[in-house]
């Protein structure tokens, strides 16, 4: 089976598609001056864009990995997540505290989804 890559540079691809499954790179906020909720909303919006480009959507999520820089802000991240995901078929998810590549980032999210027509 072949792998298709999108939005690639010398370091990485933002999307990889293999065997009916979409893999997204970890997504971080564009505006790191926002609070945790705002940064999470930015990340989720970017995930929506990438999933659409890949031929999928949040309705087809399989799993999510969430990294936050401070578990004291975990609830604020979840406010944005729950508003975005809704209650229908949420994916399996892991969330943990980690130091991210840039200190101003509060959240990073990585997604695996099925293709909408797969």
Buried (B, 14 or more C-beta within 10 A) or exposed (E): EEEEEBBEEEEEBBBBBEEBBBBBBBBBBEEBEBEBBBBBBBBBBBBEEBBEEBBBBBEBBBEBBBBBBEEEBBEBBBEBBEEBBEEEEEBEBEBEEEEBEEEEBBBBBBBBBBBBEE
